[in-house]
Amino acid sequence: MNTRNKVFYILFWIYLIIAARILVFRYPLSEFYHILRLWDKSIVTYGLSRANFIPFKTINMYIRYRYSLNSFANLFGNLFILAPLGFLLPFAWKKKHNVLLMTAIGFLVSMAVETLQLVLGVGAFDVDDLILNTLGVIVGYMCYKIGALLYGVINK
């Protein structure tokens, strides 16, 4: 592995830690421990009652109230929180990758995050988050492909 790839590999792992902290482990460890200690299946039942399973319902709300800073932050935050995954994963994982595989990985990672938030009671399950997060991975992967193309042209 050359130096450039090592840097991206390290950045990939740093990104994963930061993303996990933001998406799942957003509370101090003492609060998280308290949440786990008091966990009960009613947390999941309550979470399911608040969940959004209607595609584009939340996205439409974000667009309708786009002048609210919170709407802007939620829309673009969900879109771009997993974009670095699409950009950095090809550097860290040298297997054959393409947009379909990266889309599947993005969807599965987003589904894991949404499910963890639901089960742990630290967030709300929203199908629109799955859509936006997956699109974010695709955007990141497209940036990777464009960067690789430009790198190839420059170093010809």
N, C-alpha and C positions, 0 to 999 in steps of 0.2 A: 504494500500500500504506500503510495507516494505521500509526500508531505501535505499536498493540497487535499487529498482524500482523507488524511488523518484529521485535518482541521475540520472538514465537513462532518466526519464521523463523530468527533467530540462535540461539535455544535448540535448534531442530531440528538445526542443523549442529554445535553444541557436543555435543549428545547423540550424533550419529553418530560423531564423533571418539572420544568416551569409550567408546561401545559397541564400536567397532572395536578400541580399545586393550585392553579387557577380554576380548573374545571371540577375537580372532585374534592381536594383537600384544602378548601378555601378557609376553613375555620382553624383556629389555633389547635394544636394537638390535644390540649386538655379538653376542649369542647368536643373534638372529634372522638376522643376516648369516652366522654360522657354520652355522646350520641350512640356509640356502639354498645355501651354498657346498658343503656335503657332501650335498646332496639326491640321492636315488637312488630309482628306482621301487620298490625293496623297502620303502620307507617306506609307500607306498600299500598294498602287499600285506600288510604287517604290520598296518596300520591296519584293513584290511578283515577280517583275522582276529580283531580285537578288537571290531569294530563290533557294535552291537545293531540288528537289523532286525525284531525282534519287538515290535509295539506293546504298550505298557503293562507290559513286563517291568521296566524300570527304575523306572517310576512306582510299580508295586506294591512293588518293593523299598524305595523311599523311604517309602512308607506303612507297610510292615511295620516298618521301623527308624526310625520318625518321631521317636523320642525321642533319636536321635543328632543332634547339632547339624549335622553335615555333611549328613545326609539332608534336614533342614529347609531348609538353605541352598541345596542343589542343586535341590530341588523348587520352592521359591518364587523362587529366583534365575533358573531357566530360565523360569518362568512370567512374571516381571515384567521381565526384561532388555530385552525388545522392546516392552513396554507403552507406553513413551514414544513409540515410533514410531507406534503407532496413534493416539495423542493429538496429536502434533505434526505429523505428515505432512499432515493436512488444512489446517493453517494455512500450511504451506510450499508446498503443491501445490494450487492453486485449481481444478483440474479437478474434474469431477463425480466424487464418490466415494460408495461405499456399503459395507455390511458385506461383501459378496461380494468386491468389489475389494480392500478392505483385508485380507481373509483371504488372498487370492491373493498380495498383496504381502508379507504377513507370512510366508507359507509360502516364497516365493521367497527372501526375505532370509535366513530361517533355513536353507534348503537351501544357499545360498551360503556361509554361515558354517560349517555342518557339513562341506561339501565342502572349503573352505579348510583347516579343521582337519585333515581326513583327508589331503589332498594334502601339506600342509606338515609333518605329523606333530606338530602342536602341540595336539592334543586327540583325543578319540575320537568317531567318528560314532555317533549314537544317534537312532533314529527317535522316541524319546520326547522328545528335545530339540526336534525339529520340531513335535511335538504341543503341548508346553508353550509354546514360543516363539510359535507361531501363535495359541494361546489368549490369550497375553499381548497380542498386537497387537489382538485382538478386544476384550479388556477395556479397553485404552487407547482404542480407537475408541468404545466404548460410553460411556466417561467424557467423551470429546469431544462426543458427541451429547447427553448429559445436560447438560453445561456449556453447549452452544449453545442448548438448549431453555430452560434457566434464564436465560441471558443475554437471550434473546428475551422471556421473560416479565417480567423485571425492567425492561428498557428499552422496554416497550410504551408 
